[in-house]
């Protein structure tokens, strides 16, 4: 098994964000779950280098009720050095830890060429892409009343349409190898009656650009209460012949590789017995389960 979606967070007893012993702890937790390969994929927007390259893109969205909270969020999170992060991941590999050097590349609409030029300077093994905001609305920030209120005043179909088009932009950008939690838009439990139309659109976009899809256990912890992607969406992706990675989207070590056996079973039930592994952004196929 693989876990291709892990975030590094600061230890409670330290102001240092990224530490080798934290990565080793993640690897040990994964091994206990039968997972043999991890990708470190911290969010791109946490790095000053990335945010300097794209600039304050949220100012282009005009006035929205969510604009102030979004600006504050970006100011708080963009504190770290991409160079230091990559160097630490390289050190973990040099120590023999089974990690891949990765990044979760958040969509910056209309600027993915700028993002791609920056990331091409670094020795990444895998880049996963995600859509976490629509203009300045962080639709998956479930603890923020301002963000959650937007779900009650927006058309669910319009939200899903904008999300799907954002995912298509990511797939076409060539900046990412994997689409992470591809139906994250369902996270709060708002799903349109015609969700299948959006699944079709996103499946076709992914197949057209030959990106790998992430099967993630993280959705089981959210209000929607199911894996990403939903089974109907997963069926479409399998039918299109797309490749998959598995992931826990873990933000702390006790959730690393959570419910990996259940993810494997979902794939095997659909005749999928290989996963996409990446080195230097080149895909190879490995067995779903280690022998």
Backbone as a ProteinNet text record, in pm:
[ID]
protein_1_A
[PRIMARY]
XXXXXXXXXXXXXXXXXXXXXXXXXXXXXXXXXXXXXXXXXXXXXXXXXXXXXXXXXXXXXXXXXXXXXXXXXXXXXXXXXXXXXXXXXXXXXXXXXXXXXXXXXXXXXXXXXXXXXXXXXXXXXXXXXXXXXXXXXXXXXXXXXXXXXXXXXXXXXXXXXXXXXXXXXXXXXXXXXXXXXXXXXXXXXXXXXXXXXXXXXXXXXXXXXXXXXXXXXXXXXXXXXXXXXXXXXXXXXXXXXXXXXXXXXXXXXXXXXXXXXXXXXXXXXXXXXXXXXXXXXXXXXXXXXXX
[TERTIARY]
83.2	0	86.7	27.5	91.2	8.2	72.5	1.8	67	0.1	59.2	2.7	-29.6	-85.1	-66.9	47.6	79.1	127	80	120.1	207.7	303.2	388.3	342.2	319.5	274.7	372	374.3	472.3	444.8	550.9	537.3	491.5	415	364.5	478.2	591	701	807.2	771.5	874.4	812.6	887.5	844.9	891.9	966.5	1016.1	905	877.5	767.6	803.2	921.1	953.1	1073.5	1058.1	1164.2	1176	1299.8	1327.2	1262.5	1260.7	1201.6	1050.6	986.6	843.7	819.3	902.6	889.1	911.4	1011.7	1037.6	918	853.9	734.9	620.6	603.1	502.6	529.5	655.1	691.5	664.3	691.4	666.2	516.5	436.8	291.7	240.3	293.4	252.4	289.4	411	455.5	360.9	314	222.5	89.3	57.4	-66.1	-42.9	77.6	108.4	139.3	168.4	199.6	350.8	402.8	547.7	605.3	521	570	483.7	548.5	478.8	523.5	430.2	465.8	438	539.4	523.8	468.7	350.3	283.4	224.4	312.1	265.1	202.5	108.6	41.7	139.2	127.4	213.7	194.3	72.3	48.4	112.3	173.3	244.7	385.3	425.5	563.4	571.6	659.6	677.1	715.5	799.4	846.6	729.9	635	519.2	431.5	404.1	314.9	377.8	508.7	576	561.8	564.4	555.1	416.8	312.6	176.2	118.4	170.5	119.3	-17.7	-76.3	-205.9	-322.3	-334.4	-432.7	-576.1	-599.5	-734.3	-788.8	-702.1	-748	-818.4	-798.8	-862.6	-1008.5	-1052.2	-1186.9	-1293.5	-1255.5	-1353.3	-1397.7	-1492.6	-1537.2	-1626.9	-1588.9	-1670.9	-1676.3	-1782.4	-1788.6	-1674	-1614.3	-1507.3	-1367.6	-1357.8	-1227	-1135	-1188.4	-1104.6	-1047.6	-1133	-1086.8	-983.2	-1001.1	-905.7	-769.5	-769.9	-644	-571.1	-645.7	-584.9	-526	-596.9	-551.2	-418.6	-411.4	-289.2	-173.4	-201.2	-94.9	-40.4	-128	-85.4	-3.2	-42.9	16.7	144.1	160.4	279.2	397.7	461.6	568.5	697.5	694.9	802.8	879.5	996.9	1086	1070.1	1039.9	1028.5	1162.6	1269.8	1403.8	1431.1	1395.2	1419.4	1333.8	1212	1121.2	1175.3	1214.9	1266.9	1397.1	1481.7	1607.8	1581.8	1482.6	1448.4	1397.8	1312.4	1262.3	1376.4	1473.1	1590.5	1670	1681.8	1753.2	1682.4	1549.2	1473.2	1498.4	1503.5	1533.7	1675.6	1768.5	1907.2	1921.6	1832.1	1831.4	1769.5	1718.4	1656.6	1508.6	1447.7	1303.8	1228.6	1116.5	1047	956.1	1015.6	935.4	962.8	862.6	873.1	866.8	941.7	941.5	823.9	725.5	605	555.8	448.5	385.4	239.1	151.3	11.4	-2.6	-29.3	-31.4	-174.9	-201.2	-334.9	-358.6	-480.2	-513.4	-507.1	-430.1	-434.8	-481.1	-608.9	-670.9	-598.6	-565.9	-500.6	-352	-295.3	-152.7	-76.3	-132.3	-64	66.4	78.9	206.1	316.4	283.6	380.4	420.2	320.6	346.7	435.7	404.4	481.2	626.1	651.1	789.1	869.8	808.6	878	906	805.7	821.8	917.7	933.2	1025.1	1170.3	1198.4	1335.1	1373.9	1277.3	1300.5	1285.9	1355	1356.4	1237.4	1116.6	998.9	981.6	935.9	896.9	753.2	666.6	524.2	460.7	372.9	296.7	148.5	77	-66	-139.4	-251.3	-323.8	-456.2	-496	-622	-688.6	-820.2	-899.3	-960.2	-914.1	-961.9	-1038.7	-1037.2	-1111.1	-1164.7	-1274.3	-1336.1	-1336.8	-1252.9	-1224.4	-1169.7	-1241.4	-1190.2	-1270.5	-1349.1	-1432.2	-1364.8	-1328.8	-1271.8	-1387.8	-1441.6	-1565.5	-1549	-1425.6	-1404.6	-1357.8	-1363.3	-1326.5	-1449	-1467.5	-1590.9	-1604.9	-1495.5	-1499.7	-1520.8	-1530.4	-1543.4	-1687.3	-1761.2	-1901.5	-1921.4	-1827.1	-1838.3	-1831.6	-1737	-1722.3	-1842.5	-1887	-1998	-2129.2	-2146.1	-2268.8	-2286.1	-2175.2	-2183.8	-2258.4	-2249.1	-2321.2	-2472.2	-2520.6	-2664.6	-2718	-2628.3	-2672.3	-2629.7	-2553.2	-2509	-2583.8	-2593.9	-2649.8	-2550.3	-2593.9	-2504.8	-2456.1	-2544.7	-2503.5	-2395.9	-2410.3	-2309.4	-2175.9	-2179.9	-2056.5	-1986.7	-2060.3	-2001.7	-1947.3	-2016.3	-1969.8	-1837	-1826	-1701	-1588.6	-1619.2	-1518.3	-1468.5	-1562	-1524.2	-1436.6	-1466.5	-1385.8	-1247.2	-1240.3	-1110	-1026.4	-1090.1	-1017.4	-968.7	-1049.4	-1006.8	-885.8	-885	-769.8	-643.1	-654.2	-538.7	-489	-581.2	-542.7	-472.4	-518.2	-462.5	-332	-299.1	-183.3	-49.2	-49.6	74.1	159.4	105.4	177.1	163.2	66.3	40.2	33.3	67.8	63.1	-62.7	-115	-226.7	-330.2	-458.2	-564.3	-608.2	-589.7	-619.1	-767.5	-817.6	-959.2	-1047.2	-1067.7	-1123.4	-1267.5	-1341.5	-1474.3	-1481.4	-1376.4	-1371.4	-1489.4	-1544.2	-1654.3	-1774.6	-1783.5	-1896.1	-1874.8	-1761.9	-1715.2	-1819.4	-1892.3	-1988.3	-2123.1	-2135.4	-2259	-2356.7	-2317.9	-2404.3	-2374.5	-2463.5	-2444.3	-2566.4	-2549.4	-2665.5	-2725	-2850.1	-2917.4	-2849.2	-2788.7	-2721.4	-2570.8	-2527.6	-2383.7	-2316	-2386.6	-2328.2	-2280.4	-2347.2	-2302.8	-2164.7	-2142.4	-2012.8	-1906.6	-1944.1	-1850.4	-1806	-1901.3	-1867.3	-1769.3	-1796.9	-1711.5	-1569.8	-1557.9	-1426	-1353.1	-1426.1	-1364	-1306.7	-1383.7	-1337.6	-1216	-1215	-1100.2	-975.6	-990.5	-876	-821.4	-910.2	-865.9	-799	-851.8	-795.9	-652.6	-622.6	-488.6	-404.5	-456.3	-382.9	-321.9	-402.7	-356.5	-401.6	-326.8	-362.9	-464.8	-552.7	-655	-624.9	-654.5	-632.8	-760.1	-744.7	-851.4	-814.6	-894.4	-855.7	-956.2	-903.9	-987.8	-1033.1	-981.3	-1007.1	-1155	-1229.2	-1370.6	-1452.6	-1405.3	-1476.2	-1476.9	-1385.8	-1379.2	-1460.9	-1522	-1591.4	-1743.3	-1819.6	-1965.7	-2022.8	-1959.6	-2010.8	-2002.5	-1903.6	-1895.2	-1867.3	-1792.7	-1752.5	-1616.3	-1552.9	-1420.3	-1430.8	-1316.3	-1303.8	-1234.4	-1290.1	-1419.4	-1533.2	-1657.1	-1775	-1771.7	-1840.2	-1832.3	-1878.4	-1982.1	-2025.8	-1920.8	-1852.5	-1742.3	-1625.6	-1593.9	-1485.7	-1512.4	-1636.1	-1670.5	-1641.4	-1673.3	-1647.5	-1498	-1419.5	-1274.8	-1211.6	-1257.6	-1207.7	-1243.5	-1364.9	-1409.7	-1326.3	-1280	-1195.9	-1052.6	-1018	-883.6	-780	-824.2	-730.7	-654.1	-537.8	-457.2	-488.8	-448.1	-483.9	-363.4	-367.3	-287.8	-386.1	-337.8	-420.5	-360.9	-446.4	-402.2	-487.6	-427.4	-501.2	-518.9	-447.2	-451.4	-431.2	-331.1	-309.2	-236.7	-284.4	-221.5	-151.7	-163.8	-87.2	-65.9	34.8	86.1	-14.8	-104	-195.5	-297.4	-307.7	-399.7	-327.8	-198.4	-122.7	-168.2	-204	-244.6	-371.4	-453.3	-577.8	-668.7	-719.8	-816.1	-765.3	-634.9	-575.6	-628.4	-657.8	-712.5	-846.5	-927.7	-1058.2	-1044.4	-945.7	-919.7	-877.6	-789	-745.6	-864.3	-954.1	-1069.4	-1161	-1177.5	-1259.5	-1203.2	-1070.9	-1008.5	-1014.6	-982	-980.2	-1117.9	-1222	-1358.4	-1393.1	-1316	-1338.2	-1232.3	-1155.1	-1055.7	-928.1	-904.9	-781.8	-684.6	-568.7	-471.8	-333.5	-324.7	-198.3	-223	-121.6	-124.1	-12.2	-29.7	71.2	173	297.9	408.9	488.2	551.3	622.6	764.5	856.1	993.6	1026.9	1075.8	1111.5	998.2	875.1	753.1	730.1	787.9	766.3	686.8	580.2	487.8	530.2	528.4	541.5	429.2	398.2	288.8	342.1	279.4	317.2	192	205	86.1	11.5	-120.3	-200.3	-154.8	-133.8	-90.2	49.5	131.6	264.8	253.4	331.5	328.1	408.6
-120.6	0	125.6	231.8	362.9	459.1	559.9	673.7	797.3	853.8	961.1	1098.3	1119.4	1250.3	1271.5	1327.8	1349.8	1492.8	1552.7	1687.8	1684.4	1774.9	1788.6	1909.4	1887	1994.1	2009	2125.9	2147.8	2061.4	2017	1949.5	2051.1	2005.8	2096.6	2158.4	2086.5	2134.4	2208.6	2250.6	2312.2	2414.2	2519.4	2617	2578.3	2468.8	2421.8	2344.7	2382.7	2318.5	2178.6	2160.6	2035.1	1969.1	1841.9	1771.4	1629.4	1580.3	1446.4	1340.6	1363.3	1262.6	1251.8	1359.6	1354.4	1266	1280.2	1197.5	1050.5	1022.8	884.5	827.2	910.1	866.4	833.6	915.9	888.4	753.8	730.4	606.8	483.9	493.4	381.2	353.6	458.5	440.6	377	418.9	361.9	214.5	181.9	42.2	-47.8	2.2	-76	-101.3	-17.6	-34.6	-109	-160.2	-231.7	-142.1	-15.7	80.7	96.2	87.6	83.6	206.7	298	413.6	535.3	643.2	765.2	881.4	971.1	1097	1212	1292.6	1413.3	1522.2	1571.6	1664.3	1781.7	1863.8	1984.1	2078.6	2163	2257.6	2362.5	2389.9	2490.1	2628.5	2659.9	2795.4	2819	2718.5	2737.8	2795.2	2810.5	2849.1	2989.1	3068.1	3206	3211.8	3118.8	3117.9	3111.4	3024.6	3006.3	3130.5	3181.8	3297.5	3423.4	3435.5	3548.5	3538.6	3416.7	3397.4	3433.7	3397.4	3421.2	3554.3	3609.2	3734.9	3719.5	3828.9	3825.4	3808.3	3690.2	3664.3	3685.3	3674.9	3690.1	3832	3926.9	4064.9	4082	3988	3995.8	3952.4	3894.4	3838.8	3942.2	4067.1	4166.5	4143.5	4220.3	4210.1	4088.8	3999.8	3887.3	3882.9	3827.7	3818.7	3739.7	3651	3564.2	3620.7	3737.7	3790.1	3818.5	3878.1	3911.9	3789.8	3688.5	3564.7	3494.7	3500.7	3436.1	3505.9	3637.9	3713.2	3682.7	3675.3	3642.6	3501.9	3409.4	3270.5	3262	3328.9	3324.8	3390.1	3499.3	3568.1	3480.2	3404.7	3318.1	3199.9	3140.4	3013.7	3027.2	3133.5	3145.7	3191.8	3097.8	3131.6	3053.4	2957.1	2859	2865.1	2803.2	2802.5	2672	2683	2563.3	2491.7	2567	2508.8	2423.3	2472.3	2396.8	2270.3	2281.1	2165.8	2055.7	2092.6	1993.7	1933.5	2015.9	1966	1863.5	1888.6	1792.7	1661.6	1671	1549.7	1470.4	1539.4	1472	1402.9	1467.3	1407.3	1281.4	1285	1167.1	1050.7	1077.7	972.8	919.9	1010.9	969.9	882	900.1	816.7	679.7	658.4	530.5	522.7	633.5	633.6	624.4	551.6	524.2	638.2	754.6	872.3	921.8	991.3	1061.5	1211.5	1288.1	1433.2	1487.7	1539.2	1584.8	1718.6	1764.3	1890	1882	1938.8	1953.7	2091.3	2092.2	2215.2	2266.3	2373.5	2432	2512.8	2503.1	2576.5	2727	2795.4	2940.4	2969.4	2996.8	3006.7	3107.8	3065.8	3153.2	3172.7	3109.6	3129.3	2998.4	2890	2762.7	2754.9	2835.7	2838.7	2896.1	2998.2	3057.9	2957.6	2887.4	2785.6	2676	2630.9	2524	2560.3	2684	2728.3	2725.4	2765.4	2763.2	2620.1	2534.3	2398.9	2316.2	2350.4	2277.3	2290.6	2385.2	2405.9	2308.3	2229.3	2142.1	1995	1905.9	1763	1685.7	1724.4	1656.7	1519.2	1425.6	1294.5	1295.6	1364.9	1365.1	1495.7	1548.2	1668.1	1633.5	1657.4	1631.4	1764.9	1768.5	1893.4	1892.4	2009.1	2016.6	2152	2151.8	2274.6	2288.7	2388	2410	2540.3	2622.4	2747.6	2784	2855	2908	3059.6	3128	3270.1	3285.1	3350.3	3361.7	3278.2	3187.6	3105	2970.9	2945.9	2817.5	2725.2	2657.7	2582.1	2462	2420.1	2304.3	2343.5	2472.5	2516.8	2501.8	2382.1	2346.8	2412.3	2466.1	2527	2677.6	2733.5	2878.4	2913.6	2980.1	3012.1	3096.9	3187.7	3270.9	3184.6	3092.1	3004.8	2911.3	2853.9	2759.2	2827.3	2953.3	3026	3031.7	3037.8	3048	2930.1	2814.2	2697.5	2719.5	2805.3	2826	2933.5	3008.2	3118.2	3099.5	2997	2971.2	2851.9	2852.5	2738	2622.6	2508.6	2393.2	2351	2356.4	2319.6	2414.5	2544.9	2641.1	2617.9	2582.7	2553.6	2432.6	2325.6	2205.3	2232.8	2315.9	2349.1	2423.6	2521.9	2597.1	2507.6	2421.5	2328.2	2236.1	2177.6	2083.9	2151	2275.1	2347.1	2380.6	2405.2	2425	2299.1	2184.8	2058.4	2031.4	2066.8	2051.4	2139.5	2262.2	2350.7	2290.3	2232.4	2166.2	2051.3	1967.2	1851.2	1893.1	2001	2045	2121.7	2162.6	2249.7	2179.3	2046.9	1968	1997.7	2072	2100.7	1988.3	1898.7	1795.6	1658.5	1557.7	1419.2	1348.1	1393.6	1328	1434.4	1400.6	1487.4	1435.5	1518.2	1478.6	1496.7	1410.1	1411	1477.9	1411.1	1477.9	1524.9	1479.9	1537.1	1600.2	1670.6	1740.1	1835.2	1884.9	1980.4	1927.2	1796.1	1736.3	1737.5	1787.6	1765.8	1800.7	1910.3	1954.1	1884.6	1797.6	1722.2	1780.2	1884.3	1944.8	1880.3	1794.7	1719.1	1739.1	1786.2	1808.9	1677.7	1683.2	1563.6	1511.4	1601.4	1562	1549.5	1502.5	1487.3	1403.8	1306.4	1221.2	1298.8	1410.8	1492.6	1551.6	1594.4	1651.3	1541.9	1424.3	1311.4	1279.7	1281.2	1254.8	1358.8	1484.7	1594.3	1579.5	1554.4	1544	1417	1309.2	1185.1	1204.1	1269.2	1292	1384.5	1487.6	1578.5	1505.6	1423	1347.7	1251.6	1183.5	1088.4	1159.7	1273.5	1348.9	1392	1420.9	1470	1364.7	1243.4	1128.3	1155.6	1207.7	1225.2	1106	1079.1	974.5	1031.9	946.8	990	936.2	1016.9	977	915.6	799.9	738.6	760.4	839.7	887.8	847.3	810.4	776.6	900.1	1017.2	1136.4	1172.3	1145.1	1180.1	1106.7	992.5	919.6	996.2	1092.9	1173.5	1302.2	1327.1	1453.1	1433.8	1543	1529.5	1441.2	1438.3	1356.7	1208.1	1167.4	1030.5	924.5	957.6	858.1	894.2	796.2	819.6	916.8	975.4	1048.9	955.3	935.4	981.3	887.8	937.6	855	732.6	628.3	503.8	521.5	601	623.5	694.3	788.9	860	764.4	685.7	587.6	490.5	444.1	353.3	416.6	543.1	612.7	622.7	652.8	665.9	532.9	424.9	291.3	259.3	289.9	261.7	337.9	457.2	537.2	484.1	386.7	330.4	414.4	501.4	587.4	509.2	560.7	500.8	569.2	503.7	552	550.6	644.2	632.8	621.4	579.1	577.5	676.3	726.4	835.2	844.9	900.8	928.1	1077.2	1162.1	1306.6	1337.5	1271.3	1280.9	1409.3	1472.4	1591.5	1564.4	1443.1	1402.5	1251.8	1205.9	1073.1	962.3	978.5	868.5	842.6	933.8	912.4	871.5	859	818.4	679.5	669.2	541.6	482.7	568.6	526.5	454.6	336.5	257.4	221.5	198.7	166.3	34.8	-62.1	-188.5	-168.7	-78.2	-52.8	12.7	99.4	159	52.2	-36.8	-145.1	-230	-258.8	-342.4	-275.2	-143.1	-71.1	-85.5	-77.6	-91.8	-235.9	-328.9	-469.7	-517.3	-466.4	-503.6	-457.7	-363.2	-310.6	-358.4	-457.2	-515.6	-436.7	-344.1	-264.2	-326.3	-371.1	-440.9	-376.4	-256.7	-183.7	-37.6	23.4	164.5	237.4	367.1	449.5	499.5	465.3	513.9	614.1	710.7	814.7	833.4	849.2	891.3	996.9	1112.6	1222.1	1250.7	1242.2	1269.8	1174.5	1055.7	949.6	838.4	798.4	700	557.2	473.7	329.2	264.1	140.3	72.7	-32.5	-38.6	-132.1	-201.9	-319.7	-390	-308.7	-322.4	-255.6	-295.8	-424.7	-474.7	-533.9	-505.9	-566	-713.1	-796.5	-939.2	-964.9
0	0	0	-49.1	-48.8	35.3	89.9	147	87.6	-11.5	-90.2	-55.7	72.6	108.6	258.6	296.3	437.1	458.9	567.9	604.7	729.5	736	853.9	933.4	1061.1	1149	1264.6	1329.1	1435.7	1557.1	1620.7	1748.9	1853.5	1949.9	2053.2	2134.2	2143.5	2227.1	2146.5	2025	1941.6	1847.2	1819.1	1720	1579.9	1569.5	1441	1370.4	1247.5	1175.5	1127.6	1072.6	1005.1	1069.3	1110.1	1181.4	1131	1127.2	1078.6	1167	1298.1	1385.3	1365.1	1323.3	1292.5	1169.4	1068.6	949	984.1	1066.6	1109	1184.2	1264.4	1338.5	1242.1	1140.7	1038.5	970.3	937.2	866.7	952.9	1081.5	1171.1	1182.3	1191.6	1197.3	1067.8	954.7	826.4	816.9	861	855.3	934.1	1048.4	1130.7	1060.3	961.1	885.1	753.2	732.7	609.4	491.3	517.6	412.5	402.1	281.6	263.3	193.3	150.1	74.9	107.6	150	189.8	102.2	75.1	8.7	104.3	129.2	209.4	117.6	148.8	57.3	134.1	190	257.4	154.7	199.1	109.8	56.3	-72.9	-135.1	-74.4	-30.8	19.5	155.6	215.4	341.8	319.9	194.6	166.5	108.3	167	123.8	-23.5	-66.3	-204.6	-303	-273.2	-361.9	-360.6	-242.1	-231.9	-291	-281.4	-347.4	-498.5	-550.7	-695.5	-749.1	-677.1	-728.6	-681.7	-573.1	-522.3	-456.6	-409.1	-338.8	-437.1	-491.7	-597.6	-550.1	-420	-367.6	-384.6	-407.4	-427.6	-561.3	-652.9	-783.7	-780.9	-670.5	-664.3	-632.2	-606.1	-566.6	-423.3	-381	-241.5	-224.5	-131.3	-92.5	60.1	117.2	263.3	323.3	242.8	291.7	269.1	203.9	163.2	282	387.4	501.9	570	589.5	653.2	567.7	435.8	345.7	351.6	351.3	359.5	490.5	599.7	728.6	727.1	666.3	659	583.2	469.5	389.8	463.9	531.8	606.3	718	782.5	892.5	842.8	730.3	689.3	607	532.6	446.8	530	600.5	693.8	668.4	578.1	571.8	440.1	441.2	325.2	248	121.3	37.5	27.8	22	15.3	138.8	257.4	379.8	385	339.6	337	245.9	124.8	30.1	82.8	142.4	197.7	307.8	392.4	497.1	436.9	335.2	270.5	207.6	148.3	93.1	203.4	318.4	430.6	479.6	480.4	521.4	426.4	297.9	200	221.5	247.5	269.4	393.2	490.5	611.2	586.2	466.2	433	463	500.4	525.9	392.4	388.5	261.3	218.8	193.7	162.3	20.8	-31.2	-157.9	-129.6	-207.2	-192.4	-272.3	-201.1	-268.6	-217.7	-278.2	-240.5	-282.8	-200	-240.4	-303.3	-431.7	-510.5	-516.8	-445.9	-443.9	-571.3	-623.9	-745	-721.4	-805.3	-814.8	-956.8	-971.2	-1103.6	-1191.4	-1312.4	-1408.7	-1388.1	-1283.9	-1255.8	-1239.3	-1288.5	-1269.9	-1349.1	-1454.4	-1527	-1438.8	-1359	-1267.1	-1159.1	-1105.2	-1004.1	-1061.3	-1182.5	-1245	-1266.8	-1308.2	-1331.4	-1201.6	-1092.9	-964.1	-919.6	-923.9	-872.2	-956.7	-1083.9	-1172	-1127.5	-1039.7	-992.1	-880.9	-832.2	-717.5	-756.4	-684.4	-720.8	-663.1	-699.9	-648	-712	-630.3	-682.1	-731.1	-657.5	-692.7	-646.8	-730.2	-697.6	-706	-597	-596.1	-600.5	-671.5	-690	-617.3	-565.8	-493.2	-512.2	-495.5	-496.7	-357.1	-281.7	-145.9	-131.2	-234.4	-226.5	-364.2	-364.5	-484.9	-469.1	-549	-527.1	-384.1	-293.5	-156.6	-57.5	-107.7	-19.5	6	131.3	172.2	211.9	112.9	132.4	225	253	339.9	480	513	646.8	736.2	787.9	856.6	993.7	1046.5	1179.7	1176.1	1056.6	1042.6	1005.5	1093.6	1064.8	939.7	911.4	791.4	667	665	548.5	534.3	644.4	638.1	599.7	636.2	600	448.7	376.6	230.7	169	232.9	180	182.2	269.7	282.8	188.8	125.2	38.1	-107.1	-135.2	-272.3	-330.6	-462.9	-534	-527.1	-477.2	-466.3	-604.6	-704.2	-840.1	-892.3	-865.5	-911	-841.8	-715.3	-641.1	-702.1	-724.4	-783	-923.5	-999.6	-1134.1	-1128.5	-1039.3	-1028.2	-978.7	-884.3	-833.3	-944.9	-1020.7	-1126.6	-1230.7	-1263	-1361.9	-1306.4	-1176.1	-1113.7	-1117.9	-1092.9	-1099.4	-1241.2	-1340.1	-1479.3	-1509.1	-1457	-1478.4	-1419.1	-1300.3	-1239.8	-1326.4	-1371.6	-1451.1	-1579.5	-1641	-1768.6	-1753.8	-1630.8	-1608.8	-1623.9	-1610.8	-1609.7	-1486.8	-1392.3	-1267.8	-1166.9	-1187.6	-1087.1	-1154.1	-1076.2	-1122	-1072.9	-959.2	-890.8	-855.7	-870.5	-820.2	-683.8	-582.7	-445	-413.2	-324	-281.8	-388	-502.1	-620.4	-607.8	-506.7	-483.5	-344.4	-306.9	-178.3	-160.5	-269.7	-265.2	-187.8	-169.9	-97.4	54	101.8	238.2	344.6	324.9	425.5	412.9	312.8	296.5	196.6	122.4	20.6	-115	-159.7	-283.4	-371.9	-494.7	-581.5	-631.3	-669.6	-720.8	-846.9	-924.5	-1048.7	-1031	-914.5	-889.5	-997	-1052.4	-1155.9	-1276.4	-1308.3	-1421.8	-1394.1	-1272.3	-1236.5	-1227.4	-1179.5	-1179.5	-1322	-1415.5	-1555.7	-1608	-1579.8	-1627.3	-1572.5	-1441.4	-1380.4	-1425.1	-1443.3	-1492	-1631.5	-1716.8	-1853.6	-1856.6	-1772.3	-1766.3	-1718.1	-1615.4	-1562.7	-1667	-1738	-1839.8	-1956.7	-1994.4	-2107.1	-2079.5	-1955.6	-1920.2	-1848.9	-1838.1	-1785	-1648.5	-1557.4	-1420.6	-1336.5	-1233	-1137.2	-1039	-989.6	-895	-755.8	-655.9	-517.7	-459.1	-396.8	-317.2	-171.3	-100.6	32.2	138.8	254.7	368.8	446.4	414.3	494.9	501.6	397	395.9	499.8	545.7	650.4	782.6	797.9	920.1	910.1	794	768.2	772.9	770.8	774.9	664.2	547.8	437.8	470.5	550.8	600.8	497.4	392.2	293.6	238.9	177.3	119.5	1.4	-34.4	-160.9	-260.2	-379.2	-428.7	-389.3	-403.8	-379.8	-471.9	-433.6	-510.2	-654.5	-677.4	-815	-897.9	-836	-901.8	-923.7	-823.4	-834.2	-948.7	-962.1	-1071.2	-1206.5	-1221.3	-1348.3	-1375.8	-1272	-1288.8	-1328.8	-1266.8	-1302.5	-1447.3	-1485.8	-1622.6	-1724.9	-1687.9	-1777.6	-1785.1	-1701.1	-1703.1	-1631.1	-1540.8	-1469	-1362.4	-1327.1	-1221.2	-1089.3	-978.1	-845.1	-751.6	-656.5	-534.3	-418.7	-303.6	-182.9	-83.4	6.9	93.8	218.2	323	445.5	470.6	397.1	418.3	566.4	625	768.9	806.4	912.9	967.3	1099.9	1150.2	1268.2	1261.1	1332.9	1306.1	1332.7	1430.2	1462.2	1351.6	1256.4	1144.6	1016.6	1021.1	902.8	858.4	732.1	668.9	729.8	786.5	849.6	749.2	789	712.3	572.3	562.5	432.5	376.2	462.5	414.1	345.2	397.4	337	199.9	185.4	54.6	-45.6	-2.7	-90.9	-134.3	-41	-72.7	-175	-165.5	-262.4	-404	-415.5	-546.8	-597	-510.5	-551.3	-594	-529.7	-567.4	-708	-759.5	-894.2	-992.6	-952.3	-1041.5	-1053.6	-960.4	-962.1	-863.5	-912.5	-827.7	-830.1	-890.6	-892.3	-856.7	-798.1	-763.6	-836.6	-852.7	-919.8	-817.1	-837.9	-757	-841.4	-775.4	-850.5	-798.7	-893.4	-867.8	-970.9	-923.5	-1013.7	-1111.4	-1062.4	-1136.7	-1253.3	-1242.2	-1340	-1274.5	-1338.7	-1281	-1314.3	-1212.7	-1230.8	-1149.9	-1182.1	-1115.8	-1018.6	-899.4	-795.6	-745.4	-683.2	-632.3	-526	-522.7	-421.9	-282.3	-263.4	-132.6	-144	-45	-40.1	-1.2	-63.9	-32.5	93.6
[MASK]
+++++++++++++++++++++++++++++++++++++++++++++++++++++++++++++++++++++++++++++++++++++++++++++++++++++++++++++++++++++++++++++++++++++++++++++++++++++++++++++++++++++++++++++++++++++++++++++++++++++++++++++++++++++++++++++++++++++++++++++++++++++++++++++++++++++++++++++++++++++++++++++++++++

